[in-house]
Amino acid sequence: MRWLFLAVPVPILGCMMILMAIGFAVGGTLLVRRLCPVRVLKAHHDITGPMFGTVGVLYAVLLAFIVIVAWQSFDKAAGDVVREANYYGDVYRNSVGLDAAFRSKLRTAMDVYLNSVIEDEWPRLATGGMSKSAQQNALEVWALVGACQPQSEASRIFLAETVHRMNLAGEMRRQRLMNARNGIHPVLWLVLYMGAAITMGFAFCFGAESRRTHLAMNAMLALLITLILFTVHVLDTPFGGTMGITAEPFCQVLAVARAML
């Protein structure tokens, strides 16, 4: 499913999922009504009703829990990206207290690194990958900072603060890479889709007198479940698709940094 969200535009994939779910609901309802007369289905309402209520509550609780966890993970990933970009912005700002020659070299190295993150690493995040060039550029920035020999007390203070911000940014980058790789476990996805099928299966077994009403209610139930599952899929792919987290915070940092020159 993650591959599908990367290969197919999100609106198109959402429509495909909805059509498949409604087709399953309509086809399943017609099949059950064809195999079992309405009078037989109605005779078992005293068993089907409570069972459907129990299954529905269990599945609703599971869906609610997954949606909350997926949303929190997505929101955290977006917040980590903003914090990482802010730390790099602090590095640019703190460089004003360093020697002019070193400040120019540091800003140039930072420009190269951030450009590699935006242009090379960001597309790889969608599949949980990372950029070797971005990693190499980050090491070059660290090598440059490590070789700095401040000539004044003020420069030493600014250099210490720059190193501190770079450490924080490095932690956020590692967290960003982990956020891109992590997601809902495949076993849990299996449970979600099996739960949806079981819930819909119980909905097929009601003996509504009106076939159109029965079909409409089951189609709406399938639509609701599919919309929730689709939302979870979108949130579970934070850096992929047209609705994923973008590199805009890094672009803003670069724009502000270039305005400082």
C-alpha positions as CSV (number, residue, x, y, z in Angstrom):
1,M,0.0,0.0,0.0
2,R,2.9,2.4,0.7
3,W,4.2,1.7,-2.8
4,L,0.7,2.5,-4.2
5,F,0.5,5.8,-2.4
6,L,3.9,6.7,-4.0
7,A,3.0,5.5,-7.5
8,V,-0.6,6.7,-7.7
9,P,-1.9,10.2,-7.0
10,V,-3.7,10.3,-3.6
11,P,-7.1,11.5,-4.9
12,I,-7.1,8.7,-7.6
13,L,-6.1,6.0,-5.1
14,G,-8.8,7.2,-2.7
15,C,-11.4,7.0,-5.4
16,M,-10.2,3.5,-6.3
17,M,-10.4,2.3,-2.7
18,I,-13.9,3.8,-2.3
19,L,-15.2,2.1,-5.5
20,M,-13.7,-1.3,-4.5
21,A,-15.2,-1.0,-1.0
22,I,-18.7,-0.1,-2.3
23,G,-18.5,-2.8,-4.9
24,F,-17.6,-5.3,-2.1
25,A,-20.5,-4.1,0.0
26,V,-23.1,-4.2,-2.8
27,G,-21.8,-7.5,-4.2
28,G,-21.7,-9.2,-0.7
29,T,-25.2,-8.0,0.2
30,L,-26.7,-9.2,-3.0
31,L,-24.9,-12.6,-2.7
32,V,-26.1,-13.2,0.9
33,R,-29.7,-12.1,0.0
34,R,-29.6,-14.5,-2.9
35,L,-28.4,-17.4,-0.9
36,C,-30.5,-16.8,2.2
37,P,-34.1,-15.6,2.0
38,V,-35.1,-12.5,3.8
39,R,-37.4,-14.4,6.2
40,V,-34.4,-16.6,7.3
41,L,-32.2,-13.6,7.9
42,K,-34.9,-11.8,9.9
43,A,-35.4,-15.0,12.0
44,H,-31.8,-14.7,13.3
45,H,-31.9,-11.0,14.1
46,D,-31.8,-11.7,17.8
47,I,-28.4,-13.3,17.3
48,T,-27.1,-11.2,14.5
49,G,-27.9,-7.8,16.1
50,P,-26.0,-8.3,19.4
51,M,-23.0,-9.9,17.6
52,F,-22.9,-7.1,15.0
53,G,-23.0,-4.5,17.9
54,T,-20.1,-6.2,19.7
55,V,-18.0,-6.5,16.5
56,G,-18.8,-3.0,15.5
57,V,-17.7,-1.6,18.9
58,L,-14.5,-3.6,19.0
59,Y,-13.6,-2.5,15.4
60,A,-14.5,1.1,16.1
61,V,-12.3,1.2,19.2
62,L,-9.4,-0.3,17.2
63,L,-9.9,2.2,14.3
64,A,-10.1,5.1,16.7
65,F,-6.8,4.0,18.4
66,I,-5.0,3.6,15.1
67,V,-6.2,7.0,13.8
68,I,-5.0,8.7,17.0
69,V,-1.6,7.0,16.9
70,A,-1.1,7.7,13.2
71,W,-2.1,11.3,13.5
72,Q,0.2,11.8,16.5
73,S,3.1,10.2,14.6
74,F,2.4,12.4,11.6
75,D,2.2,15.6,13.7
76,K,5.4,14.7,15.5
77,A,7.3,14.0,12.2
78,A,6.1,17.4,10.9
79,G,7.2,19.1,14.2
80,D,10.6,17.4,14.1
81,V,11.2,18.8,10.5
82,V,10.4,22.3,11.7
83,R,12.7,22.0,14.7
84,E,15.5,20.6,12.6
85,A,15.2,23.5,10.1
86,N,15.1,26.0,13.0
87,Y,18.3,24.6,14.4
88,Y,20.0,25.1,11.0
89,G,18.7,28.6,11.0
90,D,20.3,29.2,14.4
91,V,23.6,28.0,13.0
92,Y,23.4,30.6,10.2
93,R,22.5,33.3,12.8
94,N,25.2,32.3,15.2
95,S,27.8,32.5,12.5
96,V,27.7,36.3,12.6
97,G,29.9,36.1,15.7
98,L,32.6,34.1,14.0
99,D,35.6,35.2,12.0
100,A,34.6,36.6,8.6
101,A,36.7,34.0,6.6
102,F,35.4,31.1,8.6
103,R,31.8,32.4,8.5
104,S,31.9,32.5,4.7
105,K,33.2,28.9,4.5
106,L,30.6,27.7,7.0
107,R,27.7,29.3,5.2
108,T,28.8,27.9,1.9
109,A,29.1,24.4,3.4
110,M,25.7,24.7,5.0
111,D,24.2,25.8,1.7
112,V,25.6,22.7,0.0
113,Y,24.3,20.5,2.8
114,L,20.8,21.9,2.9
115,N,20.5,21.8,-0.9
116,S,21.4,18.1,-0.9
117,V,18.8,17.5,1.8
118,I,16.1,19.3,-0.2
119,E,16.9,18.0,-3.7
120,D,18.4,14.5,-3.0
121,E,17.4,13.3,0.4
122,W,13.8,14.4,0.6
123,P,12.5,12.3,-2.4
124,R,14.2,9.3,-0.8
125,L,12.4,9.8,2.5
126,A,9.2,8.6,0.9
127,T,10.6,5.1,0.7
128,G,12.5,5.3,4.0
129,G,15.8,6.0,2.4
130,M,18.6,8.5,3.0
131,S,21.0,10.5,0.9
132,K,24.7,9.5,1.0
133,S,25.6,12.9,-0.5
134,A,23.7,14.7,2.3
135,Q,25.5,12.5,4.9
136,Q,28.8,13.3,3.3
137,N,28.1,17.0,3.2
138,A,27.0,16.9,6.9
139,L,30.4,15.4,7.8
140,E,32.2,18.1,5.8
141,V,30.4,20.7,7.8
142,W,31.4,19.0,11.0
143,A,35.0,18.8,9.8
144,L,35.0,22.5,9.1
145,V,33.6,23.4,12.5
146,G,36.0,21.0,14.2
147,A,39.0,22.7,12.6
148,C,37.9,26.2,13.6
149,Q,40.3,28.1,15.9
150,P,38.5,31.2,17.3
151,Q,40.6,34.2,17.9
152,S,38.5,35.9,20.5
153,E,36.4,35.1,23.5
154,A,33.2,36.2,21.7
155,S,34.1,33.9,18.8
156,R,34.5,31.0,21.2
157,I,31.1,31.6,22.7
158,F,29.4,31.8,19.3
159,L,31.3,28.6,18.2
160,A,30.1,26.7,21.3
161,E,26.5,27.7,20.6
162,T,26.9,26.8,16.9
163,V,28.2,23.3,17.9
164,H,25.3,22.9,20.3
165,R,22.7,23.8,17.6
166,M,24.4,21.4,15.1
167,N,24.2,18.6,17.7
168,L,20.5,19.2,18.1
169,A,20.0,19.4,14.4
170,G,21.8,16.1,14.0
171,E,19.5,14.4,16.5
172,M,16.5,15.8,14.6
173,R,17.9,14.5,11.3
174,R,18.3,11.0,12.7
175,Q,14.8,11.2,14.1
176,R,13.5,12.3,10.7
177,L,15.1,9.3,9.0
178,M,13.5,7.0,11.6
179,N,10.1,8.7,11.1
180,A,10.4,7.9,7.4
181,R,11.1,4.3,8.0
182,N,8.7,3.6,10.8
183,G,5.0,3.0,10.3
184,I,2.1,0.8,11.3
185,H,3.1,-2.9,11.4
186,P,1.9,-5.1,8.6
187,V,0.2,-7.5,11.1
188,L,-1.8,-4.6,12.3
189,W,-2.8,-3.7,8.8
190,L,-3.9,-7.3,8.3
191,V,-6.1,-7.0,11.4
192,L,-7.6,-3.7,10.2
193,Y,-8.6,-5.1,6.9
194,M,-9.8,-8.4,8.3
195,G,-11.8,-6.5,10.9
196,A,-13.4,-4.4,8.1
197,A,-14.4,-7.6,6.2
198,I,-15.8,-9.2,9.3
199,T,-17.8,-6.1,10.2
200,M,-19.2,-5.9,6.7
201,G,-20.0,-9.6,6.8
202,F,-22.3,-9.1,9.7
203,A,-23.9,-6.2,8.0
204,F,-24.8,-8.5,5.1
205,C,-26.8,-10.8,7.4
206,F,-29.7,-8.5,8.2
207,G,-33.0,-9.2,6.6
208,A,-34.2,-5.8,5.5
209,E,-37.4,-5.9,3.6
210,S,-36.2,-3.2,1.1
211,R,-33.2,-4.4,-0.9
212,R,-32.4,-0.9,-1.9
213,T,-32.3,0.3,1.7
214,H,-30.1,-2.6,2.7
215,L,-27.7,-1.9,-0.2
216,A,-27.6,1.8,0.6
217,M,-26.9,1.3,4.3
218,N,-24.1,-1.2,3.7
219,A,-22.6,1.0,1.0
220,M,-22.4,3.9,3.4
221,L,-20.9,1.7,6.1
222,A,-18.2,0.5,3.6
223,L,-17.6,4.1,2.6
224,L,-17.1,5.3,6.2
225,I,-14.7,2.4,7.0
226,T,-12.7,3.0,3.8
227,L,-12.4,6.8,4.4
228,I,-10.9,6.1,7.8
229,L,-8.5,3.4,6.5
230,F,-7.5,5.8,3.7
231,T,-6.8,8.5,6.2
232,V,-4.6,6.2,8.2
233,H,-2.7,5.2,5.0
234,V,-2.1,8.9,4.3
235,L,-0.9,9.6,7.8
236,D,1.3,6.4,7.8
237,T,3.3,7.8,4.8
238,P,4.4,11.2,6.2
239,F,7.0,12.0,3.6
240,G,5.3,10.4,0.6
241,G,2.5,11.3,-1.8
242,T,1.0,14.7,-2.6
243,M,-0.1,15.2,1.0
244,G,3.2,14.4,2.7
245,I,5.5,16.6,4.7
246,T,7.5,18.9,2.4
247,A,10.9,20.5,2.7
248,E,9.4,24.0,2.9
249,P,11.0,24.8,6.3
250,F,14.5,24.0,4.9
251,C,13.7,26.2,1.8
252,Q,12.7,29.1,4.1
253,V,15.9,28.7,6.1
254,L,18.0,28.8,2.9
255,A,16.1,31.9,1.7
256,V,16.6,33.8,5.0
257,A,20.3,32.7,5.1
258,R,20.9,34.0,1.6
259,A,19.2,37.3,2.5
260,M,21.8,37.7,5.3
261,L,24.7,37.7,2.9
